[in-house]
Amino acid sequence: MHTASFKTNPIALREILQDAGRGELQLPDFQRSWVWDEERIRSLIASVSRGFPIGALMTLETGGDAAFKPRHIEGVSTSAVDHQPRSLLLDGQQRITSLYQVSLRGEVVSTVTAKNKRVDRWFYIDIRKALDPAIDRDEAIIGIPRDKVLRSEFGRQVDLDLSSREHEYVELMFPVTSIFDADAWIIGHLRNAMKIGDESTLELVEQFKKDVVSNFVDYNVPVIELHRSTSKEAVCVVFEKVNTGGKALDAFELITAMYAADGHELRKDWFGTSEQLGRAQRLRQTLVLPGASEGILAKVSNTDFLAVLTLFHTRARHDAAVLEGRAGRDVPQVIANRAALLNLPLSAYLEYEEKAELGFSRAAKFLHTQNIFRTYDLPYQTQLVPLAAILADLDEHWSSDPGASSKVRRWFWSGVFGELYGSTTETRIARDFMEVPAWIAGGGEPSTVIDATFRGDRLWSMRMRLSAAYKGMNALLISERAQDFISGQRYDHTIFLDENVDIHHVFPQDWCQKQGIERGMYNSIVNKTPLSARTNRIIGGVAPSDYLVKIERGSHDRSAVDPADLDESLRTHLIDPELLRSDDFDGFMAARHAAMIHLIEVATGKKVYVGDGSEEAAEAADEEQSEAEYSLPTP
């Protein structure tokens, strides 16, 4: 199968621009609109006027599997052209659009200044300057406002008036709109010169035609033409390689262009309209906590959503092949990589879209049961894809089935504490999608549960908010029905945002520094726990024995706290009250480390390895960054 067969031919610039005007050459719909600034357009015109290379173009022959919805080069009259293009322009959009608009279109060009101000310009070549070897060619190319009058002194002074053909002739300013029909302008100049009795510029104009106009007329552009057999994935990769001026093209844009060719508006599905919410908005508004602007699914991308659909589609193809008796390489893979996304047919999208959205909704509910309420606290965004696919695949009563919900929970926390979703995840996502439902149905343990290992000493090196296991530990602590030290309220979803709960030091940093405790030790997750912002302020930087007394005494704006109640609240954080009250940092850290290990073992269903921590030193060095760099987003 061909992936990127191509040929290279030099094609006349005039022919390319005419093909664009006739609609023979169009853009794939995934190409973004682009406006070149005035200076770049002037430089482009100058380069062609001197016969200098402006780079190769790349086109894709239409009629193959990579069928994208086409759209015209900006400025082409779509009412006059309604047929399918012969080829699509992959690289060279800005150059061809600019040259078409300044030359063949015959209308004023919308562009921007160096300060990004929108302006309309007609482009001219100053004949005298263009023929003067001492003057840089860029200086000979000028842009004139829509009314073709150049003014200064805040519009009071007219510096150049090209509002009529006669004025152009007298000023020897050649309009670029006449570059491919120069004879008509030159004949007009000749007649005007004879009419006014000044034929001194005729030779100059003739030289201009020979030295400048001919460069446009004879200009050839190298065109790399990809054959129609080029695969969708190859088109995507090639486009990204050549499209160095813009952001990377993602699969969603390519699929949008392909579905548009079949009349389906994928962007409308995702982004919605003024009358109807799109899927992105619906996901963002799923399980929004009081006081929050968005829910746990706010960062689900369109390619995340397409990945879930692709898992279902490729599994259906896989299962069909197995039923047909095929085996080995003849059986399609279950996968959700970009190549698979690009081959997701519209029929599969329509078949699975509602199921996938249901899966993400169930994923949000599951995460809330695990006390993960904000995208900021989600250990792995990538793990949402298999989670949504797995939950969409289960019976609607899965959450009320203790066996099913327990296994989903074990799989999820195995991925988090095994730290298995932090690098290349495509294969793991597909494997989990196949193995977890089978495990729930009575099969063997999935790879992620088997592969997950956690070393007890890893807790000492977990210091960064960006660490998945760090976020996971925070969620597990809240799951232990952690209560606020002062109010005694449990940190459930109803007060989570109201109280601005975040993870903070138990033994304050200032106190630890004064005691000469190693920074890496007091900054580890073992010395941190979820606390409300108010409680953290009251704790301050004093010894635990001091801030506990302060909490118990109360103040004018808060009630006193019974010591026994405070001790009970401390225990919900896996904190031994006696060790904290005696400011026993080492004893506290050892006891809490053991309690955290037990918590992880319960969540993953596996024993934590407790051994030599030398291997953790390298990881600790990587994570030795100040937490001050990572601020909690405003709810």
HELIX and SHEET records of a PDB file:
HELIX    1   1 LEU A   13  ARG A   22  1                                  10    
HELIX    2   2 GLU A   38  SER A   49  1                                  12    
HELIX    3   3 THR A   78  ALA A   80  5                                   3    
HELIX    4   4 GLN A   93  SER A  103  1                                  11    
HELIX    5   5 ILE A  127  ALA A  130  1                                   4    
HELIX    6   6 ARG A  137  ALA A  140  1                                   4    
HELIX    7   7 ARG A  165  GLU A  171  1                                   7    
HELIX    8   8 VAL A  176  ASP A  181  5                                   6    
HELIX    9   9 ALA A  182  ILE A  196  1                                  15    
HELIX   10  10 LEU A  202  PHE A  208  1                                   7    
HELIX   11  11 LYS A  209  VAL A  213  3                                   5    
HELIX   12  12 SER A  214  VAL A  217  1                                   4    
HELIX   13  13 LYS A  232  VAL A  242  1                                  11    
HELIX   14  14 ALA A  251  ALA A  260  1                                  10    
HELIX   15  15 LEU A  266  PHE A  271  1                                   6    
HELIX   16  16 ARG A  279  ARG A  284  1                                   6    
HELIX   17  17 ASN A  302  LEU A  323  1                                  22    
HELIX   18  18 GLY A  328  ASP A  330  5                                   3    
HELIX   19  19 ARG A  338  LEU A  342  1                                   5    
HELIX   20  20 LEU A  346  THR A  369  1                                  24    
HELIX   21  21 THR A  375  ASP A  377  5                                   3    
HELIX   22  22 LEU A  384  ASP A  393  1                                  10    
HELIX   23  23 TRP A  398  SER A  400  5                                   3    
HELIX   24  24 PRO A  402  PHE A  417  1                                  16    
HELIX   25  25 GLU A  426  ILE A  440  1                                  15    
HELIX   26  26 SER A  447  ASP A  451  1                                   5    
HELIX   27  27 ARG A  458  SER A  461  1                                   4    
HELIX   28  28 ALA A  468  SER A  479  1                                  12    
HELIX   29  29 GLN A  509  LYS A  514  1                                   6    
HELIX   30  30 ARG A  519  TYR A  522  1                                   4    
HELIX   31  31 ILE A  525  ASN A  527  5                                   3    
HELIX   32  32 ALA A  533  ILE A  539  1                                   7    
HELIX   33  33 PRO A  544  ARG A  553  1                                  10    
HELIX   34  34 PRO A  563  ARG A  571  1                                   9    
HELIX   35  35 PRO A  577  ARG A  581  1                                   5    
HELIX   36  36 PHE A  585  THR A  604  1                                  20    
HELIX   37  37 GLY A  613  GLU A  615  5                                   3    
HELIX   38  38 GLU A  616  ASP A  622  1                                   7    
HELIX   39  39 GLU A  627  GLU A  629  5                                   3    
SHEET    1   A 6 PHE A   6  ALA A  12  0                                        
SHEET    2   A 6 ASN A 220  LEU A 226 -1                                        
SHEET    3   A 6 LEU A  57  GLU A  61  1                                        
SHEET    4   A 6 SER A  87  ASP A  91 -1                                        
SHEET    5   A 6 LEU A  25  PRO A  28  1                                        
SHEET    6   A 6 PRO A  70  ARG A  71 -1                                        
SHEET    1   B 3 VAL A 109  VAL A 112  0                                        
SHEET    2   B 3 ARG A 118  ASP A 126 -1                                        
SHEET    3   B 3 ILE A 141  ILE A 144 -1                                        
SHEET    1   C 3 VAL A 109  VAL A 112  0                                        
SHEET    2   C 3 ARG A 118  ASP A 126 -1                                        
SHEET    3   C 3 MET A 173  PRO A 175 -1                                        
SHEET    1   D 2 VAL A 149  SER A 152  0                                        
SHEET    2   D 2 GLN A 157  ASP A 161 -1                                        
SHEET    1   E 2 ASP A 502  HIS A 505  0                                        
SHEET    2   E 2 LYS A 528  LEU A 531 -1                                        
END                                                                             
